Amino acid sequence: MGDLRAVTPVRRAELGWGVLLAVEAGVTEEVFFRLLLPLLIAQLSGSAVAGFVVATVLFGYAHRYQGVPGIAGTLLAGVLLTLIYLLSGHLWVAMLVHAAIDLNGLVVRPWLSGRLR
């Protein structure tokens, strides 16, 4: 979903970088968008709900390089990752799911497509 050409590997040798990017994004984006930013917004606004809603919208907006379909898909993924975090009570679960989603898009699909040089 969305335009991922800017980050998608085009050569087999780049698949390792795709793995690194997927894992790094899964960890750092979850820490920022599911923990730090909602906590900051909740502290400022007095509302945990506002914290998670604003952080999720900003998560979608941060992926604007993917175009409107990518923003919409990432916004939906942000809602699901927030629910995973809140329902499991463990940020590492959301990190794992996020990394798996990114690994699919950045490594598995390019590799299986047969379009890598």
N, C-alpha and C positions, 0 to 999 in steps of 0.2 A: 504494500500500500504506500503510495507516495513515491517520489523520485529519490532513490538511494544511490544514484550514480556517483555522487561525490565521495561516498564511503565504501562502495562495493568493490571488492577485489576483481581485477581483470586478468591477473596471472596467477598461476598456482603458487608461485613464490610469495604472493601477498596474503594467502589464506591465514598464515600465522599472525599477521597484523590484524586480520579480521577477528581472530579469536581474542587477541589482546584487547582490541577495541570493544568487543562485545562484553567481555568480563569487566573491563574498566568502567564502561557505561552502566552496566548492571549494578556495580557497587557504588560508584560516586553519584550517579543520578538518583538512586534510591536514598542514599544518605541525605542528599540535598533536598529533593522534592518530596520525600515522604517523612523526613525527620526534622532537619534543621529549619527549612522554610515554613512548614506548618507550625512548628513550635514558636518561631519568631512572630509570625502573623497572629497566632493565638495569644501570645504575650501582649502584643500591641492592641489587638482588638477585643480581647477577652472572650473570643469564641474559637473553640477548637474546630468547629464545623467550617467557619470562615477560613481558618488556616489551611485545612485540607482542600477546600474548594478552590481557593486562590492558587495554591501550589499546583493543583492538578491542571488548572487552566494555563498557568505559566509553563508547565511541563509540555503541554501541547504546543504552545507558542514557541518554545525553545527549539522545536523541530520544524519551524517554518520553512527551512531550506528544502523540505520534502514536498512543498506545495500544499494546497488545500486538502487533498486526500490524505496526505501524510499527517497534517495537523489533526484532522478529524480522527484518524486511526490512532494516533499517539494520545490524543485526549481520551479516547475510549480505553486504551491500554492503561493510561494513568488512573482512570477510575477503577479498573480491575486490580491494578497493583496496590492502590490504596485500600481497597476492600481486602485483598489478600493480607496486607500488613495488619490492618485492624482486626480482622477475624482470627488470624493466627497468633497475633501478639508478638510476632518475631520479624524484625526487619530483614534478616537473612533469607527468609522464605521469599519475600518480594524481590530481593536481589537475585536469587537463584532463578526465579521465573523470568525476570527482566533479562538476565544474561542468556537464558535459553531462547527467548524470543529473538534477541539480537544475533545469537549464534545461528539460528535458523536463517535469518535474512542476510547475514554477512558472510557465512561460511557454507552451511549445508546447501542452500538453494543455488548459490553460484557454482559450487562444486558439482552438484548433481545435474545442473543445466547443460554441462558440457561446453559452455562458452568460454571457459578460461583458456588462456594461451599458455 
